Amino acid sequence: MKKVLVLGAGRTATSLISYLSKQAEKQNWQITVADQSLELAQQKTAGLPRANAISFDVFDVYQRGKEISKADVVVSLLPEDLHFHLVEDCLENKVHLVTASYVSDEMRSYHESAIESHVILLNEMGLDPGIDHMETMRLITRIKDKGGKILSLRSFGGGLITPESDDNPWGYKITWNPMNVVIAGMASARYVKDGKLKIVPYNRLFLDTEIVDVEGVGKYEAYPNRDSIKYRKIYHLPKLPNVYRGSLRKKGFCKAWNALVKIGLTDNRYIVPESQGLTYEDWLSIYLTHRNGETTKEALKDFLNVSNNSDIIQKIEWLGLFSNKRVRLKNATPADILLDLLKQKWVFKKTDRDMVILQTEIEYQLNGQKEKIISSFVLKGEDSEHTAMSKTVGLPLGIAANLILNNHIKERGVIIPIHRDIFRPALKELSNLGITPTERVTEI
């Protein structure tokens, strides 16, 4: 009997566990869902005959080794920085590992060892990264197989909320890892435009935006996401003159978020002393210069050079940063304080529905004609538990485990889903499950 160990029973695990349990019944597998919270793991496996739940501590060396040794495949939903705890046990026991996380330098260092052990360490098998890789490679290989030449590659993704659930000035709620939302302002970005390198430092990241029109849902704004340049190598397009990856937000979000970055509220590098003794207004005023008895709101308006009725000021006021409510965290970083506040304000309610958007735009030349293809995935969640994010992260992970257990993946080592024996069957299965793109092709 084949065995799958799922590590993590959080929000994105729902669709993964459901998919694996159905496959387990068809193919005589056993699924073990392990989480620090036994209660949470039990909730996710309730009523599933081929699944059991256990309490799991990734730092317990004995338990970790014992549980991994029982499995044929480990699917990890743990944070990226915890995966290295799993790799040694996976290699020692010749157990395959699947994650949705970016390949870190530490993970990459296991490549040769994994090849020697004949083990698959498949990463970036979620939504973004994940489905974006697979859809991009599907389009690239189709164009290349016809003899076409790729001229430009642009990709946009976002975990958002549906218009019906949009009930706050930011047009945003926390539907995925909230800390990643906050510290995005600490990262720089790189991309290539017309053959020239472009670098956007973190303090200008949310000013370098553009409008993206997504069929069926309207216009969103995008800001550059991390390092786009590396995708020339990943997609085997080393001299591609235009490569850009962007994150999507509702129009107006980026200017307001840039204000928080400019103030310094997204910084995660130092502690605010005695933060628990401050009101949110006290905390905000620390970063501002008050002239002639100005209120904090007036000082912020001057600092940002905006008017009192500015959308930016309204968004910041809605967050409660001018309030007398006290900060709940002791000796916390600015990013931690902001995150705790956002968790209180950007609440994803039980009646809310999330929405995932992934759009890939490729310009190419074929038979002497320049064309552009736009592939768009738009998926809306069912409710706060069966979310679009859960489906688009969890289902690719489950499909990967299925492919591995049925020996459909020939590659070994540290890999991502850019290989035909992964992206072709995975995209076909996603389509069967209702996750399929629309395509538009136009002449340029």
C-alpha positions as CSV (number, residue, x, y, z in Angstrom):
1,M,0.0,0.0,0.0
2,K,1.4,3.4,-1.0
3,K,1.5,6.0,1.7
4,V,1.4,9.8,1.6
5,L,2.4,12.0,4.5
6,V,0.8,15.5,4.4
7,L,2.6,18.0,6.7
8,G,0.4,21.0,7.6
9,A,-3.4,21.2,7.9
10,G,-3.9,24.9,7.5
11,R,-6.2,26.8,5.2
12,T,-4.5,25.6,1.9
13,A,-4.7,22.0,2.9
14,T,-8.4,21.4,2.4
15,S,-8.4,20.8,-1.3
16,L,-5.2,18.8,-1.2
17,I,-6.5,16.4,1.4
18,S,-9.8,16.0,-0.3
19,Y,-8.1,15.2,-3.7
20,L,-5.6,12.7,-2.1
21,S,-8.4,10.9,-0.2
22,K,-10.3,10.3,-3.4
23,Q,-7.2,9.0,-5.1
24,A,-6.5,6.8,-2.0
25,E,-9.9,5.1,-2.3
26,K,-9.3,4.5,-6.1
27,Q,-5.7,3.3,-5.7
28,N,-5.5,1.8,-2.3
29,W,-3.3,4.4,-0.6
30,Q,-3.2,5.6,3.0
31,I,-3.0,9.3,3.8
32,T,-1.6,10.7,7.1
33,V,-2.2,14.3,7.8
34,A,0.2,15.7,10.4
35,D,-0.1,19.1,12.1
36,Q,1.1,20.8,15.3
37,S,-2.6,20.9,16.1
38,L,-4.1,17.4,16.3
39,E,-7.6,19.0,16.4
40,L,-7.0,20.8,13.1
41,A,-5.6,17.7,11.5
42,Q,-8.7,15.7,12.7
43,Q,-11.0,18.3,11.3
44,K,-9.4,18.0,7.9
45,T,-9.6,14.2,7.9
46,A,-13.1,13.8,9.4
47,G,-15.1,11.3,7.5
48,L,-12.3,10.2,5.2
49,P,-11.8,6.4,5.4
50,R,-8.3,6.4,3.9
51,A,-7.0,9.3,6.0
52,N,-5.8,9.5,9.6
53,A,-4.6,12.5,11.7
54,I,-1.6,12.8,14.0
55,S,0.0,15.5,16.1
56,F,3.4,16.4,14.6
57,D,6.4,18.5,15.7
58,V,8.8,19.1,12.9
59,F,11.6,19.8,15.4
60,D,11.1,16.4,17.0
61,V,13.9,14.5,15.3
62,Y,12.8,11.0,16.3
63,Q,9.1,11.6,15.3
64,R,10.1,13.3,12.1
65,G,12.3,10.5,11.0
66,K,9.8,7.8,12.0
67,E,6.8,9.3,10.1
68,I,8.8,10.1,7.0
69,S,10.3,6.6,6.9
70,K,6.7,5.2,6.7
71,A,5.8,7.3,3.6
72,D,6.4,7.0,-0.1
73,V,5.8,10.7,-0.7
74,V,5.8,13.7,1.7
75,V,3.7,16.7,0.7
76,S,4.8,19.7,2.8
77,L,2.7,22.8,3.4
78,L,5.1,23.9,6.1
79,P,6.9,27.3,5.7
80,E,9.8,27.3,3.3
81,D,12.4,27.7,6.0
82,L,11.4,24.4,7.6
83,H,11.7,22.2,4.6
84,F,15.4,21.6,5.1
85,H,14.5,19.7,8.3
86,L,12.7,17.2,6.1
87,V,15.2,16.8,3.3
88,E,17.8,14.7,5.2
89,D,15.1,12.3,6.4
90,C,13.6,12.0,2.9
91,L,17.0,11.3,1.3
92,E,18.0,8.8,4.0
93,N,14.7,6.9,3.6
94,K,14.4,7.4,-0.2
95,V,11.1,9.3,0.2
96,H,10.0,11.9,-2.4
97,L,9.1,15.4,-1.3
98,V,6.7,17.9,-2.8
99,T,6.3,21.5,-1.8
100,A,4.7,24.7,-3.1
101,S,7.7,26.9,-2.0
102,Y,10.3,28.6,-4.0
103,V,13.6,26.7,-4.4
104,S,15.9,28.1,-1.7
105,D,19.7,28.0,-2.0
106,E,19.7,25.5,0.8
107,M,17.2,23.3,-1.0
108,R,19.2,23.6,-4.3
109,S,22.3,22.3,-2.5
110,Y,20.6,18.9,-2.1
111,H,20.3,18.4,-5.9
112,E,23.2,16.0,-6.4
113,S,22.4,14.0,-3.3
114,A,18.8,13.6,-4.4
115,I,19.9,12.3,-7.8
116,E,22.3,9.8,-6.2
117,S,19.4,8.7,-3.9
118,H,17.0,8.5,-6.9
119,V,14.7,10.9,-5.0
120,I,12.4,13.7,-6.3
121,L,12.5,17.0,-4.5
122,L,9.7,18.8,-6.4
123,N,9.3,22.4,-5.4
124,E,7.2,25.4,-6.7
125,M,4.2,23.1,-7.3
126,G,1.4,25.4,-6.2
127,L,-0.2,28.4,-7.8
128,D,2.5,31.1,-8.1
129,P,4.9,29.5,-8.3
130,G,3.4,26.4,-9.8
131,I,0.5,26.7,-12.2
132,D,2.3,29.7,-13.6
133,H,5.3,27.7,-14.5
134,M,3.2,24.9,-16.1
135,E,1.0,27.2,-18.1
136,T,4.0,29.3,-19.3
137,M,5.8,26.1,-20.4
138,R,2.7,24.8,-22.2
139,L,2.5,28.0,-24.2
140,I,6.3,28.3,-24.9
141,T,6.6,24.7,-26.0
142,R,3.5,25.0,-28.3
143,I,5.0,28.1,-29.9
144,K,8.5,26.6,-30.3
145,D,7.1,23.3,-31.6
146,K,5.5,25.3,-34.4
147,G,8.8,27.1,-35.2
148,G,7.9,30.4,-33.5
149,K,10.2,32.8,-31.7
150,I,9.4,34.2,-28.2
151,L,9.7,38.0,-28.0
152,S,8.2,38.9,-24.6
153,L,6.9,37.1,-21.5
154,R,4.8,38.7,-18.9
155,S,3.0,37.0,-16.0
156,F,0.7,38.3,-13.4
157,G,-0.8,36.7,-10.3
158,G,-2.9,37.6,-7.3
159,G,-4.7,36.1,-4.4
160,L,-7.6,38.5,-4.0
161,I,-11.3,38.6,-2.9
162,T,-14.4,38.6,-5.1
163,P,-16.1,41.9,-5.8
164,E,-19.1,40.6,-3.7
165,S,-16.8,40.3,-0.7
166,D,-15.1,43.6,-1.2
167,D,-16.3,45.6,1.8
168,N,-13.3,47.7,2.9
169,P,-11.4,50.6,1.4
170,W,-8.3,48.5,0.6
171,G,-10.2,45.9,-1.5
172,Y,-8.1,43.3,0.2
173,K,-8.3,40.6,2.8
174,I,-5.9,38.0,4.2
175,T,-6.5,34.8,2.2
176,W,-2.9,33.4,2.3
177,N,0.3,33.8,4.3
178,P,-0.2,37.3,5.9
179,M,3.5,38.0,6.7
180,N,4.4,37.6,3.1
181,V,1.9,40.4,2.3
182,V,3.6,42.7,4.8
183,I,7.3,42.1,4.1
184,A,6.8,42.4,0.3
185,G,7.7,46.0,0.8
186,M,11.1,45.0,2.0
187,A,12.1,43.2,-1.3
188,S,13.5,44.7,-4.4
189,A,12.5,43.6,-7.9
190,R,14.3,43.0,-11.2
191,Y,13.0,42.6,-14.7
192,V,14.1,43.1,-18.3
193,K,12.5,45.6,-20.7
194,D,13.6,46.0,-24.3
195,G,16.8,44.1,-23.5
196,K,17.7,46.4,-20.6
197,L,17.9,45.5,-16.9
198,K,15.5,47.3,-14.6
199,I,15.9,47.3,-10.8
200,V,13.2,48.6,-8.5
201,P,14.3,49.1,-4.9
202,Y,11.9,48.2,-2.1
203,N,11.1,51.9,-1.4
204,R,9.8,52.3,-4.9
205,L,8.3,48.9,-5.5
206,F,4.7,50.0,-5.2
207,L,5.2,53.0,-7.3
208,D,6.3,51.0,-10.4
209,T,2.9,49.8,-11.3
210,E,0.8,49.2,-14.4
211,I,-2.8,48.4,-15.2
212,V,-3.6,44.8,-16.3
213,D,-7.0,44.0,-17.9
214,V,-8.2,40.6,-16.9
215,E,-11.1,39.2,-19.0
216,G,-14.3,38.8,-17.1
217,V,-13.2,40.6,-13.9
218,G,-11.8,44.0,-15.0
219,K,-8.7,46.1,-14.5
220,Y,-6.2,45.5,-11.7
221,E,-2.9,47.2,-10.9
222,A,0.4,45.2,-10.8
223,Y,3.7,45.8,-9.1
224,P,6.9,43.9,-10.0
225,N,7.4,40.6,-8.2
226,R,10.9,39.6,-7.0
227,D,13.5,38.6,-9.6
228,S,12.0,38.1,-13.1
229,I,15.4,37.8,-14.8
230,K,16.0,34.3,-13.6
231,Y,13.0,33.0,-15.6
232,R,15.0,33.5,-18.8
233,K,17.2,30.6,-17.7
234,I,14.4,28.6,-16.1
235,Y,12.3,28.7,-19.3
236,H,15.3,28.2,-21.6
237,L,15.0,31.7,-23.1
238,P,18.5,33.2,-22.2
239,K,18.3,36.2,-24.5
240,L,14.6,37.1,-24.2
241,P,14.5,40.9,-24.3
242,N,11.3,41.3,-22.2
243,V,10.5,39.4,-19.0
244,Y,8.2,40.7,-16.3
245,R,6.4,39.1,-13.4
246,G,3.9,41.1,-11.4
247,S,1.6,40.8,-8.4
248,L,-2.0,42.0,-8.8
249,R,-4.0,44.2,-6.4
250,K,-7.2,46.3,-6.7
251,K,-6.6,49.7,-8.2
252,G,-5.6,52.2,-5.5
253,F,-4.0,49.6,-3.2
254,C,-0.4,50.2,-4.2
255,K,-0.2,53.9,-3.6
256,A,-1.7,53.4,-0.1
257,W,0.6,50.5,0.7
258,N,3.6,52.5,-0.6
259,A,2.7,55.1,2.1
260,L,3.0,52.5,4.8
261,V,6.4,51.5,3.3
262,K,7.5,55.1,3.1
263,I,6.5,55.7,6.8
264,G,8.5,52.6,7.8
265,L,5.7,50.4,9.1
266,T,6.6,47.3,7.0
267,D,10.2,47.1,8.3
268,N,11.1,43.8,10.0
269,R,14.7,44.6,11.0
270,Y,14.4,46.2,14.4
271,I,12.3,46.2,17.6
272,V,10.0,49.0,18.7
273,P,10.8,49.2,22.4
274,E,7.9,48.8,24.8
275,S,5.5,48.6,21.9
276,Q,2.7,47.2,24.0
277,G,2.5,50.5,25.9
278,L,1.8,52.5,22.7
279,T,-1.5,53.4,21.1
280,Y,-1.5,53.0,17.3
281,E,-1.5,56.8,17.0
282,D,1.5,56.9,19.3
283,W,3.3,54.3,17.2
284,L,2.6,56.2,13.9
285,S,3.6,59.5,15.4
286,I,7.1,58.1,16.2
287,Y,7.9,58.2,12.5
288,L,6.6,61.8,11.9
289,T,7.6,65.4,12.5
290,H,4.9,67.4,14.2
291,R,5.0,71.1,13.4
292,N,3.2,73.8,15.3
293,G,1.1,71.4,17.3
294,E,-0.1,69.4,14.3
295,T,-2.2,66.3,14.9
296,T,-0.7,63.0,13.8
297,K,-3.1,63.0,10.9
298,E,-2.0,66.5,9.8
299,A,1.7,65.5,10.2
300,L,1.1,62.4,8.1
301,K,-0.7,64.4,5.4
302,D,2.3,66.8,5.3
303,F,4.8,63.9,5.2
304,L,3.0,62.2,2.3
305,N,2.2,65.5,0.6
306,V,-1.5,64.6,0.2
307,S,-4.8,66.3,1.1
308,N,-7.0,65.4,4.0
309,N,-9.6,63.8,1.7
310,S,-6.9,61.7,0.0
311,D,-7.8,58.0,-0.6
312,I,-4.5,57.2,1.0
313,I,-5.3,59.0,4.3
314,Q,-8.8,57.4,4.3
315,K,-7.3,53.9,3.9
316,I,-4.8,54.6,6.7
317,E,-7.5,56.0,9.0
318,W,-9.7,53.0,8.3
319,L,-6.9,50.7,9.5
320,G,-7.0,52.5,12.9
321,L,-3.6,54.1,12.8
322,F,-5.0,57.3,14.3
323,S,-6.8,55.5,17.0
324,N,-6.2,55.3,20.8
325,K,-6.4,51.5,20.7
326,R,-3.3,49.9,22.1
327,V,-0.8,47.8,20.3
328,R,-1.2,44.2,21.4
329,L,2.4,43.0,20.9
330,K,5.4,43.4,23.3
331,N,8.7,44.6,21.9
332,A,7.7,43.8,18.3
333,T,9.0,44.8,15.0
334,P,7.1,47.4,12.9
335,A,6.1,44.6,10.5
336,D,4.8,42.4,13.3
337,I,2.7,45.3,14.7
338,L,1.3,46.1,11.3
339,L,0.6,42.4,10.6
340,D,-1.3,42.1,13.9
341,L,-3.4,45.1,13.0
342,L,-4.1,43.8,9.5
343,K,-5.3,40.5,11.0
344,Q,-7.9,42.4,12.9
345,K,-9.0,44.6,10.0
346,W,-8.5,42.5,6.9
347,V,-10.6,39.6,8.2
348,F,-11.6,37.0,5.7
349,K,-15.1,36.2,7.0
350,K,-16.9,32.9,6.8
351,T,-19.3,34.3,4.2
352,D,-16.5,35.7,2.1
353,R,-15.2,34.2,-1.1
354,D,-11.7,34.6,-2.4
355,M,-10.5,34.9,-6.0
356,V,-7.3,33.8,-7.7
357,I,-6.1,35.4,-10.9
358,L,-3.2,34.2,-13.0
359,Q,-2.6,35.7,-16.4
360,T,0.3,34.9,-18.8
361,E,1.0,37.1,-21.8
362,I,3.4,36.0,-24.5
363,E,4.4,37.9,-27.7
364,Y,6.0,35.9,-30.4
365,Q,6.8,35.8,-34.1
366,L,5.4,32.9,-36.2
367,N,5.5,32.6,-40.0
368,G,6.6,36.2,-40.3
369,Q,3.6,37.4,-38.2
370,K,3.9,38.9,-34.7
371,E,1.1,37.7,-32.4
372,K,0.2,37.9,-28.7
373,I,-1.4,35.2,-26.7
374,I,-3.1,35.9,-23.3
375,S,-3.9,33.0,-21.1
376,S,-6.1,33.8,-18.0
377,F,-7.1,31.7,-15.0
378,V,-9.8,33.2,-12.8
379,L,-11.1,31.0,-10.1
380,K,-13.5,32.0,-7.3
381,G,-13.7,30.1,-4.0
382,E,-16.9,28.5,-2.7
383,D,-16.6,29.8,0.9
384,S,-14.0,30.6,3.6
385,E,-12.9,27.0,3.8
386,H,-13.1,25.8,0.2
387,T,-11.1,28.7,-1.2
388,A,-9.7,29.3,-4.6
389,M,-6.3,29.6,-3.0
390,S,-6.7,26.2,-1.3
391,K,-7.7,24.7,-4.7
392,T,-4.9,26.3,-6.8
393,V,-2.2,25.5,-4.2
394,G,-3.4,22.2,-2.9
395,L,-4.6,20.5,-6.1
396,P,-1.2,20.8,-8.0
397,L,0.5,19.3,-4.9
398,G,-1.9,16.4,-4.8
399,I,-1.6,15.8,-8.6
400,A,2.2,15.8,-8.2
401,A,2.0,13.1,-5.5
402,N,-0.3,11.1,-7.8
403,L,2.2,11.4,-10.7
404,I,5.1,10.4,-8.5
405,L,3.3,7.4,-7.0
406,N,2.4,6.2,-10.5
407,N,6.0,6.6,-11.7
408,H,5.1,9.3,-14.3
409,I,8.0,11.6,-13.5
410,K,11.4,10.5,-14.7
411,E,13.5,13.5,-13.4
412,R,15.3,13.2,-10.1
413,G,16.9,15.8,-7.8
414,V,15.7,19.3,-7.0
415,I,13.2,20.1,-9.7
416,I,10.3,22.4,-10.5
417,P,7.3,21.7,-12.8
418,I,8.8,22.9,-16.1
419,H,9.2,19.3,-17.5
420,R,6.7,17.9,-20.0
421,D,6.1,14.8,-18.0
422,I,4.9,17.0,-15.2
423,F,3.1,20.1,-16.7
424,R,1.2,18.3,-19.4
425,P,-0.6,15.7,-17.3
426,A,-0.9,18.1,-14.3
427,L,-2.6,20.8,-16.5
428,K,-4.9,18.2,-18.0
429,E,-5.9,17.0,-14.5
430,L,-6.4,20.6,-13.3
431,S,-8.7,21.1,-16.4
432,N,-10.7,18.0,-15.5
433,L,-11.1,19.5,-12.0
434,G,-12.4,22.8,-13.4
435,I,-9.2,24.9,-13.4
436,T,-8.7,25.8,-17.0
437,P,-7.6,29.0,-18.7
438,T,-9.2,31.1,-21.4
439,E,-7.1,32.1,-24.3
440,R,-7.0,35.1,-26.6
441,V,-4.7,35.4,-29.6
442,T,-4.3,38.7,-31.4
443,E,-2.0,40.0,-34.1
444,I,0.4,42.8,-33.1
